[in-house]
Amino acid sequence: MTRRGWAAGTDPEVNRNVPTDLDVHVILDNLSTRPPRRRSCTAADIEAWAANWNADPTPFAWHKTAEQILQRLAGYCNTINQGAET
């Protein structure tokens, strides 16, 4: 979801803490477990998904250490920021 998409301006905390010139993306599921599907979602779609998930939630189990996750994130940040003006 992006601020320009279906949820524009719906989360006051995001609106307070994220500059308006940045897009906000929310990850609802681990896409590495299946091929990605592309479709447009409405707020009602997301709310229905969340209600279904919350009715019988599955705990998330971390398989990597915090250090491994942070190293991977640092590599990703370096990759996407190459060539960016500072």
N, C-alpha and C positions, 0 to 999 in steps of 0.2 A: 504494500500500500504506500502511496506517496501522499504528501500534503496536497498535491494537485489532483489526486485521484478521489476515490469514493469517500474517504474519511477526512477530507479537507477541513481543518479547524475543529475537529471533534474531540481532541484530547488536550485539555488545558495545560497539563504538565508538559507535554511535548511542545506546545506553543510557547510556554514560558522559557523552556530550556534549550530549544533548537532555533538557530537563526532562520529567518523566513526564506533566505536564499538557498537553503539546503533542503534536499529531498529526504524524507524519512521512510525507511523501508522496514517492514515488520516480517519476521520469519515465523510462520505458524507451524512448520513441520520440517523434518529433516529430509530434504530432497534427495540426498544420496542413497536413500533406501529404495528408490524407484525412479524410473525415467520422469523428467519434469513434464508437467502438463501446463499449458498456457490457456488461461481463460480469464475473463473479467469477473470480478467478485463485487457484489454489492454489500453494503453494511449488513443487510439481512442475511446474506450468505455466511458472512463471518460470524455473526451472532448465533446462527443455527449450528455452525460447526463447533463454536465454543460451548454451547449448551449441550450438544451431544458428547463432546470430549469431557466436560465437567461431570456428566452423569456417571461416567465410568472411567476416570483418569488412569493413565498408565504412568508410573514413576519414570523419570528420566534417569538413566544410569550413565555416569561419566566413565569413559574408558581410557581417558588420557589424564596425565597429571596436569596440574595448573601450569607448570613450567612448559610442558609440551604444547599446551594450548596457546600460551603467551608467545612462545617462539614462532609458532605457525602464524599467529596474528601479526607479529612484527614483520615477518617475511611478506605477508600479504600487504601490509601498509607500505612497506618499502616498494613493492612492485607497483601499486596503484599510484604512488606519489612520485615515481620517476619522471623527471621532466616537468614537474609542477613548479610554478613560480612560488617563491617564498617571500 
